[in-house]
């Protein structure tokens, strides 16, 4: 899947409503997180993480 130009995947993990979220940041090692809950909430949490990362990237480029 893709969000704001950043690739990500949400995969089922061991256990009921357990998910592994992988974000493929450009030029970096993929970031992973575990999530408990429904799949849609895991997707939204992953997209929030991407938005936060993008905001930090914009902030650091504005300082230089």
PyMOL Python script that loads the backbone (N, CA, C, O; Angstrom):
from pymol import cmd

cmd.read_pdbstr("""\
ATOM      1  N   UNK A   1       0.839  -1.161   0.000  1.00  0.00           N
ATOM      2  CA  UNK A   1       0.000   0.000   0.000  1.00  0.00           C
ATOM      3  C   UNK A   1       0.896   1.240   0.000  1.00  0.00           C
ATOM      4  O   UNK A   1       2.092   1.163   0.281  1.00  0.00           O
ATOM      5  N   UNK A   2       0.301   2.358  -0.315  1.00  0.00           N
ATOM      6  CA  UNK A   2       1.053   3.594  -0.420  1.00  0.00           C
ATOM      7  C   UNK A   2       0.240   4.734   0.204  1.00  0.00           C
ATOM      8  O   UNK A   2      -0.970   4.834   0.002  1.00  0.00           O
ATOM      9  N   UNK A   3       0.933   5.592   0.970  1.00  0.00           N
ATOM     10  CA  UNK A   3       0.286   6.746   1.579  1.00  0.00           C
ATOM     11  C   UNK A   3       1.255   7.914   1.533  1.00  0.00           C
ATOM     12  O   UNK A   3       2.378   7.815   2.027  1.00  0.00           O
ATOM     13  N   UNK A   4       0.823   9.024   0.940  1.00  0.00           N
ATOM     14  CA  UNK A   4       1.663  10.226   0.827  1.00  0.00           C
ATOM     15  C   UNK A   4       3.027   9.921   0.205  1.00  0.00           C
ATOM     16  O   UNK A   4       4.029  10.543   0.560  1.00  0.00           O
ATOM     17  N   UNK A   5       3.059   8.964  -0.720  1.00  0.00           N
ATOM     18  CA  UNK A   5       4.304   8.617  -1.402  1.00  0.00           C
ATOM     19  C   UNK A   5       5.201   7.661  -0.636  1.00  0.00           C
ATOM     20  O   UNK A   5       6.300   7.352  -1.098  1.00  0.00           O
ATOM     21  N   UNK A   6       4.766   7.188   0.514  1.00  0.00           N
ATOM     22  CA  UNK A   6       5.541   6.272   1.340  1.00  0.00           C
ATOM     23  C   UNK A   6       4.842   4.908   1.328  1.00  0.00           C
ATOM     24  O   UNK A   6       3.642   4.814   1.587  1.00  0.00           O
ATOM     25  N   UNK A   7       5.606   3.860   1.025  1.00  0.00           N
ATOM     26  CA  UNK A   7       5.040   2.518   0.999  1.00  0.00           C
ATOM     27  C   UNK A   7       4.910   1.948   2.406  1.00  0.00           C
ATOM     28  O   UNK A   7       5.726   2.232   3.283  1.00  0.00           O
ATOM     29  N   UNK A   8       3.873   1.142   2.607  1.00  0.00           N
ATOM     30  CA  UNK A   8       3.697   0.470   3.889  1.00  0.00           C
ATOM     31  C   UNK A   8       2.913  -0.817   3.693  1.00  0.00           C
ATOM     32  O   UNK A   8       2.248  -1.005   2.675  1.00  0.00           O
ATOM     33  N   UNK A   9       3.001  -1.701   4.681  1.00  0.00           N
ATOM     34  CA  UNK A   9       2.263  -2.957   4.657  1.00  0.00           C
ATOM     35  C   UNK A   9       1.719  -3.222   6.052  1.00  0.00           C
ATOM     36  O   UNK A   9       2.360  -2.895   7.051  1.00  0.00           O
ATOM     37  N   UNK A  10       0.544  -3.810   6.112  1.00  0.00           N
ATOM     38  CA  UNK A  10      -0.052  -4.232   7.379  1.00  0.00           C
ATOM     39  C   UNK A  10      -0.307  -5.724   7.234  1.00  0.00           C
ATOM     40  O   UNK A  10      -1.093  -6.157   6.391  1.00  0.00           O
ATOM     41  N   UNK A  11       0.369  -6.501   8.068  1.00  0.00           N
ATOM     42  CA  UNK A  11       0.303  -7.960   7.988  1.00  0.00           C
ATOM     43  C   UNK A  11      -0.258  -8.537   9.281  1.00  0.00           C
ATOM     44  O   UNK A  11      -0.025  -8.013  10.371  1.00  0.00           O
ATOM     45  N   UNK A  12      -0.993  -9.613   9.135  1.00  0.00           N
ATOM     46  CA  UNK A  12      -1.545 -10.321  10.284  1.00  0.00           C
ATOM     47  C   UNK A  12      -0.408 -10.956  11.076  1.00  0.00           C
ATOM     48  O   UNK A  12       0.514 -11.534  10.500  1.00  0.00           O
ATOM     49  N   UNK A  13      -0.479 -10.846  12.389  1.00  0.00           N
ATOM     50  CA  UNK A  13       0.515 -11.430  13.274  1.00  0.00           C
ATOM     51  C   UNK A  13      -0.126 -12.579  14.040  1.00  0.00           C
ATOM     52  O   UNK A  13      -1.301 -12.885  13.839  1.00  0.00           O
ATOM     53  N   UNK A  14       0.639 -13.207  14.909  1.00  0.00           N
ATOM     54  CA  UNK A  14       0.118 -14.298  15.721  1.00  0.00           C
ATOM     55  C   UNK A  14      -0.845 -13.714  16.760  1.00  0.00           C
ATOM     56  O   UNK A  14      -0.525 -12.729  17.425  1.00  0.00           O
ATOM     57  N   UNK A  15      -1.999 -14.315  16.891  1.00  0.00           N
ATOM     58  CA  UNK A  15      -2.967 -13.850  17.883  1.00  0.00           C
ATOM     59  C   UNK A  15      -4.138 -13.140  17.219  1.00  0.00           C
ATOM     60  O   UNK A  15      -4.058 -12.686  16.078  1.00  0.00           O
ATOM     61  N   UNK A  16      -5.198 -13.063  17.956  1.00  0.00           N
ATOM     62  CA  UNK A  16      -6.412 -12.432  17.443  1.00  0.00           C
ATOM     63  C   UNK A  16      -6.233 -10.916  17.393  1.00  0.00           C
ATOM     64  O   UNK A  16      -5.825 -10.300  18.378  1.00  0.00           O
ATOM     65  N   UNK A  17      -6.538 -10.323  16.249  1.00  0.00           N
ATOM     66  CA  UNK A  17      -6.436  -8.876  16.050  1.00  0.00           C
ATOM     67  C   UNK A  17      -5.046  -8.330  16.377  1.00  0.00           C
ATOM     68  O   UNK A  17      -4.920  -7.252  16.957  1.00  0.00           O
ATOM     69  N   UNK A  18      -4.024  -9.062  16.010  1.00  0.00           N
ATOM     70  CA  UNK A  18      -2.637  -8.627  16.177  1.00  0.00           C
ATOM     71  C   UNK A  18      -2.061  -8.359  14.787  1.00  0.00           C
ATOM     72  O   UNK A  18      -2.205  -9.181  13.882  1.00  0.00           O
ATOM     73  N   UNK A  19      -1.418  -7.225  14.624  1.00  0.00           N
ATOM     74  CA  UNK A  19      -0.918  -6.804  13.328  1.00  0.00           C
ATOM     75  C   UNK A  19       0.531  -6.351  13.422  1.00  0.00           C
ATOM     76  O   UNK A  19       0.969  -5.841  14.453  1.00  0.00           O
ATOM     77  N   UNK A  20       1.264  -6.541  12.346  1.00  0.00           N
ATOM     78  CA  UNK A  20       2.599  -5.983  12.207  1.00  0.00           C
ATOM     79  C   UNK A  20       2.523  -4.965  11.076  1.00  0.00           C
ATOM     80  O   UNK A  20       2.096  -5.287   9.967  1.00  0.00           O
ATOM     81  N   UNK A  21       2.935  -3.749  11.361  1.00  0.00           N
ATOM     82  CA  UNK A  21       2.894  -2.665  10.387  1.00  0.00           C
ATOM     83  C   UNK A  21       4.327  -2.332   9.990  1.00  0.00           C
ATOM     84  O   UNK A  21       5.182  -2.102  10.847  1.00  0.00           O
ATOM     85  N   UNK A  22       4.579  -2.307   8.697  1.00  0.00           N
ATOM     86  CA  UNK A  22       5.913  -2.034   8.169  1.00  0.00           C
ATOM     87  C   UNK A  22       5.841  -0.785   7.309  1.00  0.00           C
ATOM     88  O   UNK A  22       4.992  -0.689   6.423  1.00  0.00           O
ATOM     89  N   UNK A  23       6.720   0.169   7.562  1.00  0.00           N
ATOM     90  CA  UNK A  23       6.775   1.400   6.777  1.00  0.00           C
ATOM     91  C   UNK A  23       8.119   1.434   6.056  1.00  0.00           C
ATOM     92  O   UNK A  23       9.170   1.278   6.677  1.00  0.00           O
ATOM     93  N   UNK A  24       8.076   1.638   4.745  1.00  0.00           N
ATOM     94  CA  UNK A  24       9.279   1.673   3.919  1.00  0.00           C
ATOM     95  C   UNK A  24       9.690   3.125   3.680  1.00  0.00           C
ATOM     96  O   UNK A  24       9.379   3.720   2.648  1.00  0.00           O
ATOM     97  N   UNK A  25      10.408   3.680   4.679  1.00  0.00           N
ATOM     98  CA  UNK A  25      10.869   5.065   4.569  1.00  0.00           C
ATOM     99  C   UNK A  25      11.931   5.157   3.477  1.00  0.00           C
ATOM    100  O   UNK A  25      12.765   4.259   3.360  1.00  0.00           O
ATOM    101  N   UNK A  26      11.918   6.220   2.675  1.00  0.00           N
ATOM    102  CA  UNK A  26      12.910   6.367   1.610  1.00  0.00           C
ATOM    103  C   UNK A  26      14.332   6.476   2.175  1.00  0.00           C
ATOM    104  O   UNK A  26      14.600   7.285   3.064  1.00  0.00           O
ATOM    105  N   UNK A  27      15.229   5.652   1.646  1.00  0.00           N
ATOM    106  CA  UNK A  27      16.627   5.718   2.037  1.00  0.00           C
ATOM    107  C   UNK A  27      16.924   5.219   3.433  1.00  0.00           C
ATOM    108  O   UNK A  27      18.015   5.463   3.948  1.00  0.00           O
ATOM    109  N   UNK A  28      15.985   4.526   4.065  1.00  0.00           N
ATOM    110  CA  UNK A  28      16.184   4.036   5.432  1.00  0.00           C
ATOM    111  C   UNK A  28      15.764   2.584   5.528  1.00  0.00           C
ATOM    112  O   UNK A  28      15.082   2.055   4.650  1.00  0.00           O
ATOM    113  N   UNK A  29      16.182   1.953   6.602  1.00  0.00           N
ATOM    114  CA  UNK A  29      15.735   0.599   6.902  1.00  0.00           C
ATOM    115  C   UNK A  29      14.243   0.670   7.238  1.00  0.00           C
ATOM    116  O   UNK A  29      13.820   1.587   7.941  1.00  0.00           O
ATOM    117  N   UNK A  30      13.437  -0.278   6.751  1.00  0.00           N
ATOM    118  CA  UNK A  30      12.004  -0.227   7.059  1.00  0.00           C
ATOM    119  C   UNK A  30      11.740  -0.216   8.562  1.00  0.00           C
ATOM    120  O   UNK A  30      12.404  -0.915   9.328  1.00  0.00           O
ATOM    121  N   UNK A  31      10.764   0.584   8.968  1.00  0.00           N
ATOM    122  CA  UNK A  31      10.359   0.650  10.370  1.00  0.00           C
ATOM    123  C   UNK A  31       9.182  -0.277  10.610  1.00  0.00           C
ATOM    124  O   UNK A  31       8.289  -0.384   9.769  1.00  0.00           O
ATOM    125  N   UNK A  32       9.178  -0.941  11.742  1.00  0.00           N
ATOM    126  CA  UNK A  32       8.071  -1.853  12.072  1.00  0.00           C
ATOM    127  C   UNK A  32       7.477  -1.493  13.418  1.00  0.00           C
ATOM    128  O   UNK A  32       8.144  -0.914  14.276  1.00  0.00           O
ATOM    129  N   UNK A  33       6.205  -1.847  13.590  1.00  0.00           N
ATOM    130  CA  UNK A  33       5.546  -1.705  14.887  1.00  0.00           C
ATOM    131  C   UNK A  33       4.479  -2.780  14.990  1.00  0.00           C
ATOM    132  O   UNK A  33       3.940  -3.238  13.983  1.00  0.00           O
ATOM    133  N   UNK A  34       4.186  -3.169  16.204  1.00  0.00           N
ATOM    134  CA  UNK A  34       3.103  -4.119  16.460  1.00  0.00           C
ATOM    135  C   UNK A  34       1.869  -3.328  16.872  1.00  0.00           C
ATOM    136  O   UNK A  34       1.961  -2.280  17.510  1.00  0.00           O
ATOM    137  N   UNK A  35       0.714  -3.859  16.489  1.00  0.00           N
ATOM    138  CA  UNK A  35      -0.540  -3.171  16.794  1.00  0.00           C
ATOM    139  C   UNK A  35      -1.577  -4.206  17.196  1.00  0.00           C
ATOM    140  O   UNK A  35      -1.667  -5.271  16.585  1.00  0.00           O
ATOM    141  N   UNK A  36      -2.355  -3.898  18.215  1.00  0.00           N
ATOM    142  CA  UNK A  36      -3.469  -4.744  18.644  1.00  0.00           C
ATOM    143  C   UNK A  36      -4.768  -4.002  18.366  1.00  0.00           C
ATOM    144  O   UNK A  36      -4.921  -2.845  18.759  1.00  0.00           O
ATOM    145  N   UNK A  37      -5.692  -4.651  17.699  1.00  0.00           N
ATOM    146  CA  UNK A  37      -6.977  -4.041  17.384  1.00  0.00           C
ATOM    147  C   UNK A  37      -7.423  -4.438  15.995  1.00  0.00           C
ATOM    148  O   UNK A  37      -6.870  -5.361  15.396  1.00  0.00           O
ATOM    149  N   UNK A  38      -8.413  -3.751  15.487  1.00  0.00           N
ATOM    150  CA  UNK A  38      -8.926  -4.089  14.168  1.00  0.00           C
ATOM    151  C   UNK A  38      -7.968  -3.576  13.084  1.00  0.00           C
ATOM    152  O   UNK A  38      -7.195  -2.644  13.310  1.00  0.00           O
ATOM    153  N   UNK A  39      -8.036  -4.193  11.923  1.00  0.00           N
ATOM    154  CA  UNK A  39      -7.115  -3.874  10.836  1.00  0.00           C
ATOM    155  C   UNK A  39      -7.202  -2.404  10.418  1.00  0.00           C
ATOM    156  O   UNK A  39      -6.177  -1.771  10.166  1.00  0.00           O
ATOM    157  N   UNK A  40      -8.401  -1.868  10.347  1.00  0.00           N
ATOM    158  CA  UNK A  40      -8.569  -0.477   9.940  1.00  0.00           C
ATOM    159  C   UNK A  40      -7.854   0.475  10.898  1.00  0.00           C
ATOM    160  O   UNK A  40      -7.282   1.477  10.468  1.00  0.00           O
ATOM    161  N   UNK A  41      -7.885   0.164  12.191  1.00  0.00           N
ATOM    162  CA  UNK A  41      -7.188   0.987  13.176  1.00  0.00           C
ATOM    163  C   UNK A  41      -5.667   0.852  13.012  1.00  0.00           C
ATOM    164  O   UNK A  41      -4.933   1.820  13.208  1.00  0.00           O
ATOM    165  N   UNK A  42      -5.203  -0.338  12.657  1.00  0.00           N
ATOM    166  CA  UNK A  42      -3.773  -0.541  12.406  1.00  0.00           C
ATOM    167  C   UNK A  42      -3.323   0.281  11.201  1.00  0.00           C
ATOM    168  O   UNK A  42      -2.244   0.874  11.216  1.00  0.00           O
ATOM    169  N   UNK A  43      -4.146   0.315  10.169  1.00  0.00           N
ATOM    170  CA  UNK A  43      -3.832   1.112   8.979  1.00  0.00           C
ATOM    171  C   UNK A  43      -3.784   2.594   9.337  1.00  0.00           C
ATOM    172  O   UNK A  43      -2.869   3.303   8.917  1.00  0.00           O
ATOM    173  N   UNK A  44      -4.751   3.063  10.103  1.00  0.00           N
ATOM    174  CA  UNK A  44      -4.773   4.478  10.490  1.00  0.00           C
ATOM    175  C   UNK A  44      -3.578   4.833  11.366  1.00  0.00           C
ATOM    176  O   UNK A  44      -3.002   5.910  11.210  1.00  0.00           O
ATOM    177  N   UNK A  45      -3.197   3.950  12.282  1.00  0.00           N
ATOM    178  CA  UNK A  45      -2.025   4.202  13.130  1.00  0.00           C
ATOM    179  C   UNK A  45      -0.756   4.265  12.292  1.00  0.00           C
ATOM    180  O   UNK A  45       0.132   5.072  12.569  1.00  0.00           O
ATOM    181  N   UNK A  46      -0.664   3.427  11.282  1.00  0.00           N
ATOM    182  CA  UNK A  46       0.498   3.440  10.392  1.00  0.00           C
ATOM    183  C   UNK A  46       0.536   4.732   9.586  1.00  0.00           C
ATOM    184  O   UNK A  46       1.599   5.330   9.421  1.00  0.00           O
ATOM    185  N   UNK A  47      -0.608   5.163   9.088  1.00  0.00           N
ATOM    186  CA  UNK A  47      -0.658   6.422   8.338  1.00  0.00           C
ATOM    187  C   UNK A  47      -0.316   7.615   9.219  1.00  0.00           C
ATOM    188  O   UNK A  47       0.327   8.558   8.759  1.00  0.00           O
ATOM    189  N   UNK A  48      -0.737   7.587  10.476  1.00  0.00           N
ATOM    190  CA  UNK A  48      -0.375   8.644  11.414  1.00  0.00           C
ATOM    191  C   UNK A  48       1.139   8.678  11.618  1.00  0.00           C
ATOM    192  O   UNK A  48       1.740   9.752  11.659  1.00  0.00           O
ATOM    193  N   UNK A  49       1.743   7.519  11.744  1.00  0.00           N
ATOM    194  CA  UNK A  49       3.205   7.451  11.888  1.00  0.00           C
ATOM    195  C   UNK A  49       3.894   8.034  10.658  1.00  0.00           C
ATOM    196  O   UNK A  49       4.900   8.731  10.788  1.00  0.00           O
ATOM    197  N   UNK A  50       3.366   7.759   9.467  1.00  0.00           N
ATOM    198  CA  UNK A  50       3.935   8.314   8.234  1.00  0.00           C
ATOM    199  C   UNK A  50       3.786   9.833   8.220  1.00  0.00           C
ATOM    200  O   UNK A  50       4.737  10.545   7.899  1.00  0.00           O
ATOM    201  N   UNK A  51       2.589  10.341   8.570  1.00  0.00           N
ATOM    202  CA  UNK A  51       2.375  11.797   8.611  1.00  0.00           C
ATOM    203  C   UNK A  51       3.348  12.467   9.576  1.00  0.00           C
ATOM    204  O   UNK A  51       3.934  13.500   9.253  1.00  0.00           O
ATOM    205  N   UNK A  52       3.520  11.883  10.755  1.00  0.00           N
ATOM    206  CA  UNK A  52       4.449  12.447  11.743  1.00  0.00           C
ATOM    207  C   UNK A  52       5.874  12.450  11.208  1.00  0.00           C
ATOM    208  O   UNK A  52       6.598  13.428  11.395  1.00  0.00           O
ATOM    209  N   UNK A  53       6.285  11.384  10.550  1.00  0.00           N
ATOM    210  CA  UNK A  53       7.632  11.306   9.991  1.00  0.00           C
ATOM    211  C   UNK A  53       7.818  12.370   8.912  1.00  0.00           C
ATOM    212  O   UNK A  53       8.853  13.034   8.863  1.00  0.00           O
ATOM    213  N   UNK A  54       6.812  12.531   8.046  1.00  0.00           N
ATOM    214  CA  UNK A  54       6.899  13.544   6.995  1.00  0.00           C
ATOM    215  C   UNK A  54       6.998  14.949   7.581  1.00  0.00           C
ATOM    216  O   UNK A  54       7.758  15.777   7.079  1.00  0.00           O
ATOM    217  N   UNK A  55       6.236  15.225   8.640  1.00  0.00           N
ATOM    218  CA  UNK A  55       6.307  16.537   9.289  1.00  0.00           C
ATOM    219  C   UNK A  55       7.690  16.784   9.876  1.00  0.00           C
ATOM    220  O   UNK A  55       8.212  17.895   9.775  1.00  0.00           O
ATOM    221  N   UNK A  56       8.290  15.771  10.484  1.00  0.00           N
ATOM    222  CA  UNK A  56       9.648  15.927  11.016  1.00  0.00           C
ATOM    223  C   UNK A  56      10.658  16.183   9.889  1.00  0.00           C
ATOM    224  O   UNK A  56      11.598  16.958  10.062  1.00  0.00           O
ATOM    225  N   UNK A  57      10.464  15.537   8.747  1.00  0.00           N
ATOM    226  CA  UNK A  57      11.367  15.744   7.618  1.00  0.00           C
ATOM    227  C   UNK A  57      11.256  17.172   7.095  1.00  0.00           C
ATOM    228  O   UNK A  57      12.263  17.804   6.776  1.00  0.00           O
ATOM    229  N   UNK A  58      10.024  17.677   7.008  1.00  0.00           N
ATOM    230  CA  UNK A  58       9.821  19.062   6.561  1.00  0.00           C
ATOM    231  C   UNK A  58      10.430  20.048   7.543  1.00  0.00           C
ATOM    232  O   UNK A  58      11.024  21.048   7.140  1.00  0.00           O
ATOM    233  N   UNK A  59      10.281  19.766   8.835  1.00  0.00           N
ATOM    234  CA  UNK A  59      10.822  20.637   9.867  1.00  0.00           C
ATOM    235  C   UNK A  59      12.347  20.667   9.846  1.00  0.00           C
ATOM    236  O   UNK A  59      12.949  21.725  10.029  1.00  0.00           O
ATOM    237  N   UNK A  60      12.969  19.522   9.625  1.00  0.00           N
ATOM    238  CA  UNK A  60      14.438  19.486   9.626  1.00  0.00           C
ATOM    239  C   UNK A  60      15.007  20.123   8.367  1.00  0.00           C
ATOM    240  O   UNK A  60      16.100  20.686   8.412  1.00  0.00           O
ATOM    241  N   UNK A  61      14.302  20.051   7.250  1.00  0.00           N
ATOM    242  CA  UNK A  61      14.804  20.698   6.023  1.00  0.00           C
ATOM    243  C   UNK A  61      14.607  22.199   6.084  1.00  0.00           C
ATOM    244  O   UNK A  61      15.348  22.937   5.435  1.00  0.00           O
ATOM    245  N   UNK A  62      13.626  22.675   6.848  1.00  0.00           N
ATOM    246  CA  UNK A  62      13.404  24.111   6.975  1.00  0.00           C
ATOM    247  C   UNK A  62      14.485  24.766   7.837  1.00  0.00           C
ATOM    248  O   UNK A  62      14.774  25.951   7.675  1.00  0.00           O
ATOM    249  N   UNK A  63      15.081  23.999   8.749  1.00  0.00           N
ATOM    250  CA  UNK A  63      16.116  24.535   9.634  1.00  0.00           C
ATOM    251  C   UNK A  63      17.452  24.691   8.933  1.00  0.00           C
ATOM    252  O   UNK A  63      18.280  25.497   9.355  1.00  0.00           O
ATOM    253  N   UNK A  64      17.677  23.929   7.864  1.00  0.00           N
ATOM    254  CA  UNK A  64      18.987  24.002   7.180  1.00  0.00           C
ATOM    255  C   UNK A  64      18.982  24.986   6.066  1.00  0.00           C
ATOM    256  O   UNK A  64      19.998  25.166   5.396  1.00  0.00           O
TER     257      UNK A  64
END
""", "prot")
cmd.dss("prot")
cmd.show_as("cartoon", "prot")
cmd.util.cbc("prot")
cmd.orient("prot")
